[in-house]
Amino acid sequence: MNDLIILNNWEKAKNAIMLCKDIDEVKSIRDKAEALRAYAKQAGEGLVMQNNIADIKLRCERKIGEFSNELPTQQGKYQQTIHDEQFDKLEVLKTAGINNYQRYEAIANLPEQEFENYIKEVKASNEELTTVGVLRLARKLNQVEKIEIPLPEGKYQVIYADPPWKYDVDLSAGATRSPENNYSVMDLAELIDFGRKVKEISAENCVLFMWTTAPKFDWLSGVLEAWGFGYKTNLIWDKVKPNLGHYSSVRHEILIIAGKGNCAPTCDGKTIQSIDSVQSIEKSSRHSEKPVEFRDIIDKLYPNYTPKIELFARGMAPEGWIFWGNQANE
């Protein structure tokens, strides 16, 4: 579909999505819309433009979910017949480049009126329209259970994580500033339980880089112990501008470094400052998004440890990394 259709005629774009005959066709439109949305944000286009493109992206994801839901079953297995050959449902979706199909099915399972009302209300309130927001609505309406994405197989010597900490008291104002309005959060019990999965993928000698904030220090030792790591030190991200916080205006975030076994860096650690001009990076408009410069620091400290894995990641993984999470590989 011509990109100008998406940018200049929303009704034509919506009709094109409705007329798609297979997953590959609608996935192509979805990917173009996501690329345009990212470009619009980078180019400083207004939220209205970004949300109009996100609207198209969400409708594509809903359509993908409808296609996925319709794949027929045979003897308890998902099957699709193509040219007299039968394919497993997961193979069909993987071929189309779709890994987290449960997310799209959750969006498709939303009642149409709820879906349309949500898009209309978010646009009218001048908030950012996101897939995570729609999934949160689906969970709220009991349309879908919490989505469990299996961790990749293998052992990793470098793990980078940005856990979705749940805040017992949230003094922030405005929907976009509340963590629970931007992604699914995890309380202490859930983070400790997640340690079982982390232990499955962590090598005998492993280093963990984990983001936390000052209010969650009381959880830190329990989470590190459950994940199988001992505290080493930390780096500070200076966000430049002050932010709302608990008891004080907070303009920093903390990157914990923990390890097990032999986890010393393979380069001279003195080349990395705990806080300096490199780490004074203004935060983006996307809630809790972390600067790519910190991944570069990890690469510098452990250049020979590949692949590295990032948990609760967003976006596409760079070379030498594997991303995992509900917003990974978007």
RAWO-V102363 format. One record per run of one state. SS is the DSSP state (2 for helix, 1 for strand, 0 for the rest). FROM is the first residue (numbers start at 1). LEN is the number of residues. Records with the same first field share a line. If there is no record, write none. Layout:
SS->FROM-LEN / FROM-LEN
This chain:
0->1-2 / 9-1 / 19-4 / 43-4 / 71-2 / 75-2 / 83-2 / 96-5 / 109-3 / 125-6 / 141-15 / 162-3 / 166-9 / 178-1 / 182-4 / 187-1 / 213-1 / 228-2 / 244-6 / 261-8 / 272-5 / 281-11 / 302-6 / 312-2 / 316-5 / 325-2 / 329-2
2->3-6 / 10-9 / 23-20 / 47-24 / 89-7 / 101-8 / 112-13 / 131-10 / 175-3 / 179-3 / 188-14 / 214-14 / 269-3 / 277-3 / 292-10
1->73-2 / 77-6 / 85-4 / 156-6 / 165-1 / 186-1 / 202-11 / 230-14 / 250-11 / 280-1 / 308-4 / 314-2 / 321-4 / 327-2
